[in-house]
Amino acid sequence: MKYYATGKQIVYPEDYNTKVMFLRKSEEWIRQKQSEGILESAYSFAAGGGFLIFNVSSHEELIKNLIDFPMYCLSEFKVEPLVTFTENAELIIEEFKKLGVYKEGENSTVNSENKDDTGPAAVPPVFFKS
């Protein structure tokens, strides 16, 4: 299971030695987690904050690894589960089939003769959830 964890630092140590210590420990942690295959990528935003892509087997494993991040105690995070675009598209298409609003091989939805767009043919395509 992949997770997108975006975060930003909300607590700032007063002295620069402590700040550098947290940064160095975080760099080391990221390298270690990447070598273990737990962390797929880690990026910082130019204006502050950043994101981590976790590849773990459970929500509990995600929590344990996120809490283990050296800057966890200084930051707040938002976590979103990830699915590939293809997996998501196929799930949506299968649901459309179950609802009877789409049949494989047709260029349009079922009941396409419904010209006023008030019936099942009016189901909008779903690409991204915001």
C-alpha positions as CSV (number, residue, x, y, z in Angstrom):
1,M,0.0,0.0,0.0
2,K,1.3,3.4,-0.9
3,Y,0.7,6.6,1.0
4,Y,1.4,10.2,0.3
5,A,2.3,12.1,3.5
6,T,2.6,15.8,3.2
7,G,3.9,17.8,6.1
8,K,5.2,21.0,7.4
9,Q,7.2,22.0,10.4
10,I,5.2,23.9,13.0
11,V,7.6,23.9,16.0
12,Y,11.1,25.4,15.5
13,P,14.0,24.8,17.8
14,E,15.5,28.0,19.1
15,D,19.2,27.3,18.2
16,Y,20.7,26.4,14.9
17,N,22.7,23.5,16.3
18,T,19.4,21.7,17.2
19,K,17.9,22.6,13.8
20,V,20.9,21.1,12.0
21,M,20.8,18.0,14.2
22,F,17.1,17.4,13.3
23,L,17.9,17.9,9.6
24,R,20.9,15.5,9.7
25,K,18.9,12.8,11.6
26,S,16.1,13.2,9.0
27,E,18.5,12.8,6.1
28,E,19.9,9.6,7.7
29,W,16.4,8.3,8.4
30,I,15.3,8.9,4.8
31,R,18.3,7.1,3.4
32,Q,17.7,4.1,5.8
33,K,13.9,3.9,5.0
34,Q,14.6,4.1,1.2
35,S,17.2,1.3,1.5
36,E,14.6,-0.8,3.3
37,G,12.0,-0.1,0.6
38,I,9.7,1.5,3.1
39,L,10.1,5.0,1.7
40,E,9.8,5.4,-2.1
41,S,10.6,9.1,-2.3
42,A,11.1,12.2,-0.2
43,Y,10.9,15.8,-1.5
44,S,10.9,19.3,0.0
45,F,8.8,22.2,-1.2
46,A,10.8,25.3,-2.1
47,A,8.7,27.4,0.3
48,G,8.9,24.9,3.2
49,G,7.4,21.6,4.0
50,G,7.5,18.5,1.8
51,F,6.2,15.1,1.2
52,L,7.1,11.4,1.6
53,I,5.8,8.4,-0.4
54,F,5.6,5.4,1.9
55,N,5.3,1.8,0.6
56,V,4.1,-0.3,3.5
57,S,1.8,-3.2,4.1
58,S,-0.7,-1.7,6.6
59,H,-1.9,1.5,8.2
60,E,-0.2,0.5,11.4
61,E,3.2,0.1,9.7
62,L,2.6,3.6,8.2
63,I,1.9,5.1,11.6
64,K,5.0,3.4,13.2
65,N,7.2,4.7,10.4
66,L,5.8,8.2,10.3
67,I,6.1,8.5,14.1
68,D,9.7,7.3,13.8
69,F,10.6,10.3,11.5
70,P,13.0,12.5,13.4
71,M,11.0,15.7,12.6
72,Y,7.7,14.1,13.5
73,C,7.5,15.9,16.8
74,L,8.1,19.2,15.1
75,S,5.7,18.8,12.3
76,E,2.1,18.2,11.3
77,F,1.1,15.7,8.5
78,K,-1.7,14.9,6.2
79,V,-1.8,11.4,4.8
80,E,-3.6,10.2,1.7
81,P,-3.7,6.6,0.4
82,L,-2.5,6.2,-3.2
83,V,-3.7,4.1,-6.1
84,T,-2.3,4.1,-9.6
85,F,-4.3,6.0,-12.2
86,T,-5.0,2.7,-14.1
87,E,-6.2,0.9,-11.0
88,N,-8.5,3.8,-10.1
89,A,-9.9,4.1,-13.7
90,E,-10.6,0.4,-13.8
91,L,-12.4,0.5,-10.5
92,I,-14.6,3.4,-11.7
93,I,-15.4,1.7,-15.0
94,E,-16.4,-1.5,-13.1
95,E,-18.7,0.5,-10.9
96,F,-20.3,2.2,-14.0
97,K,-20.9,-1.3,-15.4
98,K,-22.5,-2.5,-12.2
99,L,-24.8,0.6,-12.2
100,G,-25.7,-0.2,-15.8
101,V,-24.6,3.2,-17.1
102,Y,-21.8,1.8,-19.2
103,K,-21.4,-1.3,-21.3
104,E,-18.0,-2.4,-22.7
105,G,-17.5,-1.8,-26.4
106,E,-20.0,1.1,-26.6
107,N,-18.8,4.6,-27.4
108,S,-21.3,6.2,-25.0
109,T,-23.1,5.4,-21.8
110,V,-26.2,3.2,-21.6
111,N,-29.4,5.2,-22.4
112,S,-27.5,7.6,-24.6
113,E,-30.8,8.3,-26.3
114,N,-31.6,10.4,-23.2
115,K,-30.8,13.7,-24.9
116,D,-31.7,16.0,-22.0
117,D,-28.9,14.7,-19.8
118,T,-31.2,14.0,-16.9
119,G,-30.9,10.3,-16.7
120,P,-28.2,7.7,-16.2
121,A,-26.4,8.9,-19.4
122,A,-25.7,12.1,-17.6
123,V,-23.2,10.5,-15.2
124,P,-20.1,12.6,-15.5
125,P,-16.7,11.0,-16.0
126,V,-14.7,10.8,-12.7
127,F,-11.0,11.3,-13.2
128,F,-9.7,12.8,-9.9
129,K,-11.2,13.1,-6.5
130,S,-10.4,16.5,-5.0
